[in-house]
Amino acid sequence: MVHKAPTLSPPPEQTPAERPSKSQRKREMTALQDLGESLLRLSDAELGRIDLPEPLREAIARMARIGSHEARRRHLQYIGKLMRQVDPEPLRAAIDNATGESNQAVALMHRCERLRDALLADDAALDGVLADLPGADVQQLRATIRAARREHKEGRPPKYARQLYRWLHEQYTQKARFS
């Protein structure tokens, strides 16, 4: 009597044809590691706005203290491993938004630039902004606009115009978050 060795078959939920190849899995892991690397390039304030699991947040903070090239490479692989536990799509969207690469971020930037230019050119634009942002500090806003107009007239660097842009950007970002 000849005994046959039992054969192992793949689990029924994944046949070999459905399973990703080793090369595909490596590409996915490299993409996650690259995503982790893009997290390292963000500032602390930008990172604070992104919802990350605590071990990943700690690993990113620890990376700043690593000096050796080889240790940085190994730690980056560890970050890539932690990234496997995170859904990458919302994270990519948050990174794009934080870095200003998303379509919404670019549209908001252009809107704030147009509003700033309109506010500096004409007092009537202020009514539209105040109607859109009812909780705005009108006195502070008027003072900033006057200072920006004055510096433009005198040919000075646009310190107050930049301040006005930052204020508009901050207000409309908050408005988008809460609406």
Sequence and secondary structure as in RCSB ss.txt:
>XXXX:A:sequence
MVHKAPTLSPPPEQTPAERPSKSQRKREMTALQDLGESLLRLSDAELGRIDLPEPLREAIARMARIGSHEARRRH
LQYIGKLMRQVDPEPLRAAIDNATGESNQAVALMHRCERLRDALLADDAALDGVLADLPGADVQQLRATIRAARR
EHKEGRPPKYARQLYRWLHEQYTQKARFS
>XXXX:A:secstr
           TT  TTTS  HHHHHHHHHHHHHHHHHHHTS HHHHHTS   HHHHHHHHHHTT   HHHHHHH
HHHHHHHHTTS HHHHHHHHHHHHT SHHHHHHHHHHHHHHHHHHH THHHHHHHHH TT  HHHHHHHHHHHHH
HHHHT   HHHHHHHHHHHHHHHHHHHH 
